[in-house]
Amino acid sequence: MTEPRPAPRDPPGLPRVPLGEAFRFWVWLGFVNFGGPTGQIALMHTELVERRRWIDEGSYLHALNFAMLLPGPEAHQLAIYVGWLLNGSPGALAAGIFFLLPAFALMVALSWVFAVHGDVTWISGVFDGLSWAVVGIVAAALLRISGRALGHAILVALAVAAFLALFVFGVPFPLVVLGAGAVGLIAGTRLPGSRPGATDLRQAERVPPSLGRTARVLAIGLSVWLIPLAAVALAAGSGSVLANEAVFFTFASLVTFGGAYAVLAYVNQAAVVRFGWLSASEMAVGLSLAETTPGPLIMVVVFVGFLAAYREPASFPPVAAGVAGALVVAWATFVPSFLWIFLGAPSVERLRGNERLSGALTAITASVVGVIANLAVVFATSVLFDDVDVRTPFGHGVAIPVLGSADPLALTVAIGSFVAIWRYRVNVVWVIAAAGLVGLVDALLA
């Protein structure tokens, strides 16, 4: 996707950043961007605004607000946008690619270990411990997000409605998000907390928006994104796992507003219930691996893509099929981030000032709390209890845990993980490492 030569950055006086120097920074960032979106956004602020002073505070917040408007991983999109501000299209590509590459390679390796050696007793014990910790991690995330998003009874009602729609009635995730967005569009700024911040149109647009530019970027971006996926689907066959992954994750990239946990809830619903690619407890293991590696938290989709294709490889060797599945899922999930940035950056301030769009985003954020609550219940039911009672009150299977089948050790680790993160602010990497150690010891003593 080619861009005209970027104009001088605004405000004047900031040092120009050579592409080579910026490139080295983005490579380094790809190996150290632990901590999920919050940690990644804070790390980039420290490095780019405070330490290196490559951009000013206003430009950074401008970029962050734009990333928050888009579907997909906001920290990844923030890196792409900052790279674009600094060095145009080459900077955006370098930032976006190397933000992901180390995490992708590591997640593929860990997925291979789980798929090939997951039945080894001590490895299985470690992965069990990781899944127990994830219940506490998701519960802490639920409370943290609800504290920010649910400041009024209307927003609480939206969250409850989203939870019931998913858990009790089995409404598809996209319909839940679209319904909440429709409520927000109608309500506009009457929803508490939805009034957008002041729009600063003094920021010079590096590339003036135009119909011609939009058409060019859209044509190139859609071709780069969709043609490789279509080729894989045709080569593998319409009913293959690779084809299903290409179609599902392409669609998912368009509707997954609300952060990594909202995306994970949608992926969990499809991968576990609809396609049967893996179990809910295995999904919890994938999340724990994503929590302990650099890169976006939604890198867990690579784990899903690898396992699904590995288990149904068709005519390919299983490991080769798994790697292909991981590549397909990553391409479908992360390439759109580049397209959204190239397409929308010149008009970002106009988008930020739209009151109805702000209301829609506020409503979607509230519904995401209900989505994450559903995810927490699904994980807890599958990981902490040995038996469940499936009931269908409204035609949708609802798994009710049998309380007497609770695993005491799993409950202890889950509660301990929650307390460590929520009460004592222990880094999630240490929490997961401790949980894995507990699972290892339990497996060796069994």
ZISUL-V26926 format. One record per residue. RES is the residue in one letter. PSI is psi in whole degrees, 0 to 359 (999 if undefined). OMEGA is omega in radians with two decimals (* if undefined). Layout:
# ZISUL-V26926
res:RES psi:PSI omega:OMEGA
res:RES psi:PSI omega:OMEGA
This chain:
# ZISUL-V26926
res:M psi:106 omega:-3.06
res:T psi:147 omega:3.12
res:E psi:152 omega:2.97
res:P psi:159 omega:3.13
res:R psi:128 omega:-3.07
res:P psi:146 omega:3.07
res:A psi:164 omega:3.08
res:P psi:144 omega:-3.09
res:R psi:153 omega:-3.11
res:D psi:136 omega:0.01
res:P psi:160 omega:-3.14
res:P psi:157 omega:3.10
res:G psi:341 omega:3.08
res:L psi:143 omega:-3.09
res:P psi:141 omega:3.01
res:R psi:141 omega:-3.10
res:V psi:114 omega:3.10
res:P psi:143 omega:-3.11
res:L psi:321 omega:3.14
res:G psi:317 omega:3.13
res:E psi:317 omega:3.10
res:A psi:320 omega:3.13
res:F psi:314 omega:3.13
res:R psi:323 omega:3.11
res:F psi:315 omega:-3.10
res:W psi:325 omega:3.07
res:V psi:314 omega:3.11
res:W psi:316 omega:-3.11
res:L psi:324 omega:-3.13
res:G psi:335 omega:-3.13
res:F psi:348 omega:-3.02
res:V psi:4 omega:-3.04
res:N psi:62 omega:3.05
res:F psi:171 omega:2.95
res:G psi:9 omega:-3.14
res:G psi:184 omega:-3.04
res:P psi:322 omega:-3.13
res:T psi:312 omega:3.13
res:G psi:322 omega:-3.13
res:Q psi:319 omega:3.11
res:I psi:319 omega:3.12
res:A psi:319 omega:3.14
res:L psi:316 omega:3.13
res:M psi:323 omega:3.09
res:H psi:315 omega:3.14
res:T psi:314 omega:-3.06
res:E psi:316 omega:-2.99
res:L psi:323 omega:-3.06
res:V psi:311 omega:-3.00
res:E psi:313 omega:-3.00
res:R psi:307 omega:-3.07
res:R psi:334 omega:-3.14
res:R psi:43 omega:3.10
res:W psi:328 omega:3.04
res:I psi:160 omega:-3.12
res:D psi:171 omega:-3.09
res:E psi:315 omega:-3.12
res:G psi:318 omega:3.12
res:S psi:323 omega:3.14
res:Y psi:314 omega:3.12
res:L psi:324 omega:3.05
res:H psi:312 omega:3.13
res:A psi:319 omega:-3.13
res:L psi:317 omega:3.13
res:N psi:321 omega:3.10
res:F psi:315 omega:-3.13
res:A psi:325 omega:-3.12
res:M psi:340 omega:3.13
res:L psi:343 omega:-2.92
res:L psi:153 omega:2.96
res:P psi:151 omega:3.10
res:G psi:184 omega:-3.04
res:P psi:113 omega:-3.02
res:E psi:324 omega:-3.13
res:A psi:321 omega:3.08
res:H psi:316 omega:-3.13
res:Q psi:327 omega:3.06
res:L psi:316 omega:3.12
res:A psi:317 omega:3.13
res:I psi:316 omega:-3.09
res:Y psi:317 omega:3.10
res:V psi:319 omega:3.07
res:G psi:321 omega:3.08
res:W psi:318 omega:3.11
res:L psi:322 omega:-3.06
res:L psi:317 omega:-2.98
res:N psi:21 omega:3.14
res:G psi:206 omega:-3.08
res:S psi:317 omega:3.10
res:P psi:321 omega:3.11
res:G psi:321 omega:3.12
res:A psi:317 omega:3.14
res:L psi:317 omega:3.13
res:A psi:314 omega:-3.12
res:A psi:313 omega:-3.07
res:G psi:321 omega:-3.09
res:I psi:311 omega:-3.04
res:F psi:346 omega:2.97
res:F psi:332 omega:-3.04
res:L psi:327 omega:-2.86
res:L psi:310 omega:3.13
res:P psi:319 omega:-3.14
res:A psi:321 omega:3.13
res:F psi:312 omega:-3.13
res:A psi:318 omega:-3.13
res:L psi:320 omega:3.14
res:M psi:323 omega:3.08
res:V psi:317 omega:3.12
res:A psi:316 omega:3.14
res:L psi:324 omega:3.08
res:S psi:320 omega:3.10
res:W psi:317 omega:3.12
res:V psi:315 omega:-3.12
res:F psi:315 omega:-3.07
res:A psi:319 omega:-3.02
res:V psi:323 omega:-3.03
res:H psi:12 omega:-3.08
res:G psi:343 omega:3.12
res:D psi:357 omega:3.02
res:V psi:134 omega:-2.94
res:T psi:309 omega:-3.04
res:W psi:326 omega:3.08
res:I psi:318 omega:3.09
res:S psi:321 omega:3.11
res:G psi:319 omega:3.10
res:V psi:314 omega:-3.12
res:F psi:326 omega:3.05
res:D psi:314 omega:3.12
res:G psi:320 omega:3.11
res:L psi:317 omega:-3.12
res:S psi:326 omega:3.09
res:W psi:317 omega:-3.11
res:A psi:326 omega:-3.08
res:V psi:328 omega:3.10
res:V psi:314 omega:3.10
res:G psi:323 omega:3.14
res:I psi:314 omega:-3.14
res:V psi:322 omega:3.10
res:A psi:319 omega:3.10
res:A psi:320 omega:3.10
res:A psi:322 omega:3.12
res:L psi:313 omega:3.14
res:L psi:320 omega:-3.12
res:R psi:315 omega:-3.10
res:I psi:320 omega:3.14
res:S psi:327 omega:3.10
res:G psi:328 omega:3.12
res:R psi:328 omega:-2.92
res:A psi:338 omega:-2.99
res:L psi:74 omega:-3.11
res:G psi:8 omega:-3.09
res:H psi:156 omega:-3.09
res:A psi:326 omega:3.13
res:I psi:318 omega:-3.14
res:L psi:324 omega:3.05
res:V psi:318 omega:3.13
res:A psi:321 omega:3.09
res:L psi:320 omega:3.13
res:A psi:315 omega:3.13
res:V psi:317 omega:3.13
res:A psi:320 omega:3.12
res:A psi:317 omega:3.13
res:F psi:311 omega:-3.11
res:L psi:320 omega:3.14
res:A psi:319 omega:-3.12
res:L psi:310 omega:-2.97
res:F psi:317 omega:-3.03
res:V psi:318 omega:-3.01
res:F psi:350 omega:3.11
res:G psi:32 omega:3.12
res:V psi:135 omega:3.13
res:P psi:145 omega:-3.11
res:F psi:314 omega:-3.12
res:P psi:324 omega:3.13
res:L psi:324 omega:3.09
res:V psi:313 omega:-3.13
res:V psi:315 omega:-3.14
res:L psi:322 omega:3.10
res:G psi:316 omega:3.10
res:A psi:319 omega:3.11
res:G psi:322 omega:3.11
res:A psi:319 omega:3.08
res:V psi:316 omega:-3.13
res:G psi:322 omega:3.10
res:L psi:320 omega:-3.14
res:I psi:318 omega:-3.09
res:A psi:329 omega:-3.12
res:G psi:222 omega:-3.08
res:T psi:4 omega:3.03
res:R psi:341 omega:3.02
res:L psi:132 omega:-3.11
res:P psi:135 omega:3.07
res:G psi:8 omega:-3.06
res:S psi:354 omega:-3.10
res:R psi:126 omega:-3.09
res:P psi:158 omega:3.09
res:G psi:169 omega:-3.12
res:A psi:139 omega:3.14
res:T psi:125 omega:-3.11
res:D psi:93 omega:-3.13
res:L psi:4 omega:3.06
res:R psi:342 omega:3.10
res:Q psi:123 omega:-3.13
res:A psi:129 omega:3.09
res:E psi:127 omega:-3.06
res:R psi:325 omega:3.13
res:V psi:114 omega:-3.11
res:P psi:133 omega:3.11
res:P psi:141 omega:3.10
res:S psi:160 omega:3.12
res:L psi:321 omega:-3.14
res:G psi:314 omega:3.13
res:R psi:316 omega:3.14
res:T psi:317 omega:-3.14
res:A psi:318 omega:-3.13
res:R psi:312 omega:-3.12
res:V psi:319 omega:-3.13
res:L psi:317 omega:-3.13
res:A psi:314 omega:-3.13
res:I psi:315 omega:-3.09
res:G psi:315 omega:3.13
res:L psi:325 omega:3.12
res:S psi:313 omega:-3.14
res:V psi:323 omega:-3.09
res:W psi:310 omega:-2.89
res:L psi:329 omega:-3.08
res:I psi:313 omega:3.09
res:P psi:322 omega:3.13
res:L psi:319 omega:3.11
res:A psi:322 omega:3.13
res:A psi:317 omega:3.11
res:V psi:316 omega:-3.12
res:A psi:319 omega:3.13
res:L psi:320 omega:-3.13
res:A psi:322 omega:-3.09
res:A psi:338 omega:-3.10
res:G psi:145 omega:-3.00
res:S psi:331 omega:-3.11
res:G psi:6 omega:-3.06
res:S psi:163 omega:3.07
res:V psi:318 omega:-3.13
res:L psi:320 omega:3.11
res:A psi:317 omega:3.12
res:N psi:321 omega:3.09
res:E psi:316 omega:-3.13
res:A psi:315 omega:-3.10
res:V psi:312 omega:-3.06
res:F psi:311 omega:-3.06
res:F psi:336 omega:2.99
res:T psi:313 omega:3.11
res:F psi:320 omega:-3.12
res:A psi:324 omega:-3.11
res:S psi:343 omega:-3.12
res:L psi:341 omega:-2.99
res:V psi:0 omega:-3.00
res:T psi:71 omega:2.97
res:F psi:159 omega:2.96
res:G psi:8 omega:3.06
res:G psi:177 omega:-2.98
res:A psi:322 omega:-3.09
res:Y psi:327 omega:3.06
res:A psi:317 omega:3.08
res:V psi:315 omega:-3.11
res:L psi:322 omega:3.12
res:A psi:319 omega:3.12
res:Y psi:314 omega:3.13
res:V psi:318 omega:3.12
res:N psi:315 omega:-3.14
res:Q psi:319 omega:-3.10
res:A psi:311 omega:-3.03
res:A psi:324 omega:-3.08
res:V psi:312 omega:-3.01
res:V psi:309 omega:-3.02
res:R psi:309 omega:-3.06
res:F psi:336 omega:-3.11
res:G psi:31 omega:-3.11
res:W psi:326 omega:3.14
res:L psi:172 omega:-3.10
res:S psi:167 omega:3.12
res:A psi:324 omega:3.11
res:S psi:325 omega:3.06
res:E psi:324 omega:3.06
res:M psi:322 omega:3.09
res:A psi:321 omega:3.07
res:V psi:315 omega:3.12
res:G psi:319 omega:3.12
res:L psi:320 omega:3.13
res:S psi:323 omega:3.10
res:L psi:320 omega:3.12
res:A psi:328 omega:3.12
res:E psi:333 omega:-3.03
res:T psi:3 omega:3.11
res:T psi:160 omega:3.06
res:P psi:172 omega:3.11
res:G psi:176 omega:-3.12
res:P psi:147 omega:3.11
res:L psi:330 omega:-3.11
res:I psi:1 omega:3.00
res:M psi:349 omega:3.05
res:V psi:335 omega:3.14
res:V psi:334 omega:3.09
res:V psi:320 omega:3.07
res:F psi:315 omega:3.13
res:V psi:313 omega:-3.11
res:G psi:320 omega:3.14
res:F psi:309 omega:-3.07
res:L psi:317 omega:-3.09
res:A psi:313 omega:-3.12
res:A psi:326 omega:3.11
res:Y psi:321 omega:-3.07
res:R psi:338 omega:3.06
res:E psi:74 omega:-2.97
res:P psi:354 omega:-3.08
res:A psi:237 omega:-3.08
res:S psi:3 omega:-3.10
res:F psi:155 omega:2.94
res:P psi:142 omega:-3.03
res:P psi:314 omega:-3.10
res:V psi:318 omega:3.10
res:A psi:319 omega:3.10
res:A psi:321 omega:3.12
res:G psi:316 omega:3.11
res:V psi:319 omega:3.10
res:A psi:319 omega:3.10
res:G psi:318 omega:3.11
res:A psi:318 omega:3.12
res:L psi:317 omega:-3.14
res:V psi:313 omega:-3.10
res:V psi:316 omega:3.14
res:A psi:317 omega:3.14
res:W psi:313 omega:-3.12
res:A psi:328 omega:-3.05
res:T psi:319 omega:-2.93
res:F psi:335 omega:3.12
res:V psi:322 omega:3.11
res:P psi:333 omega:3.12
res:S psi:320 omega:3.10
res:F psi:317 omega:-3.12
res:L psi:315 omega:-3.12
res:W psi:320 omega:-3.12
res:I psi:309 omega:-3.13
res:F psi:325 omega:-3.06
res:L psi:318 omega:-2.95
res:G psi:345 omega:-3.04
res:A psi:318 omega:-3.12
res:P psi:339 omega:-3.10
res:S psi:17 omega:-2.98
res:V psi:321 omega:-3.09
res:E psi:325 omega:3.09
res:R psi:322 omega:3.10
res:L psi:319 omega:-3.11
res:R psi:333 omega:-3.10
res:G psi:1 omega:-3.09
res:N psi:116 omega:-3.03
res:E psi:321 omega:-3.14
res:R psi:322 omega:3.07
res:L psi:321 omega:3.10
res:S psi:319 omega:3.10
res:G psi:320 omega:3.11
res:A psi:318 omega:-3.14
res:L psi:323 omega:3.10
res:T psi:316 omega:3.13
res:A psi:319 omega:3.11
res:I psi:319 omega:3.12
res:T psi:319 omega:3.11
res:A psi:317 omega:-3.13
res:S psi:331 omega:3.13
res:V psi:329 omega:3.08
res:V psi:316 omega:3.08
res:G psi:324 omega:3.10
res:V psi:316 omega:-3.13
res:I psi:325 omega:3.08
res:A psi:319 omega:3.08
res:N psi:318 omega:3.10
res:L psi:317 omega:-3.14
res:A psi:317 omega:3.14
res:V psi:317 omega:3.14
res:V psi:314 omega:3.12
res:F psi:312 omega:-3.09
res:A psi:318 omega:-3.12
res:T psi:318 omega:-3.05
res:S psi:332 omega:-3.02
res:V psi:324 omega:-2.99
res:L psi:350 omega:-3.08
res:F psi:142 omega:-3.13
res:D psi:333 omega:-3.09
res:D psi:143 omega:3.06
res:V psi:155 omega:3.09
res:D psi:113 omega:-3.09
res:V psi:123 omega:3.12
res:R psi:155 omega:-3.11
res:T psi:71 omega:-3.10
res:P psi:331 omega:-3.11
res:F psi:32 omega:3.12
res:G psi:359 omega:3.12
res:H psi:131 omega:-3.12
res:G psi:124 omega:3.11
res:V psi:119 omega:-3.11
res:A psi:116 omega:3.11
res:I psi:121 omega:-3.10
res:P psi:143 omega:3.00
res:V psi:110 omega:-2.96
res:L psi:326 omega:-3.12
res:G psi:348 omega:-3.12
res:S psi:10 omega:-3.12
res:A psi:141 omega:3.10
res:D psi:112 omega:-3.07
res:P psi:319 omega:-3.13
res:L psi:317 omega:3.13
res:A psi:317 omega:3.10
res:L psi:317 omega:-3.12
res:T psi:315 omega:-3.14
res:V psi:319 omega:-3.14
res:A psi:314 omega:3.13
res:I psi:318 omega:3.11
res:G psi:321 omega:3.11
res:S psi:317 omega:3.12
res:F psi:313 omega:-3.13
res:V psi:318 omega:-3.13
res:A psi:318 omega:-3.10
res:I psi:314 omega:-3.01
res:W psi:318 omega:-3.04
res:R psi:319 omega:-3.01
res:Y psi:1 omega:3.06
res:R psi:37 omega:3.09
res:V psi:139 omega:3.12
res:N psi:135 omega:-3.04
res:V psi:331 omega:3.12
res:V psi:317 omega:3.13
res:W psi:324 omega:3.11
res:V psi:314 omega:-3.13
res:I psi:321 omega:3.11
res:A psi:317 omega:3.13
res:A psi:318 omega:3.13
res:A psi:319 omega:3.09
res:G psi:322 omega:3.10
res:L psi:319 omega:3.10
res:V psi:316 omega:3.13
res:G psi:322 omega:3.11
res:L psi:312 omega:-3.14
res:V psi:318 omega:3.13
res:D psi:318 omega:-3.13
res:A psi:322 omega:-3.11
res:L psi:331 omega:-3.13
res:L psi:345 omega:-3.08
res:A psi:999 omega:*
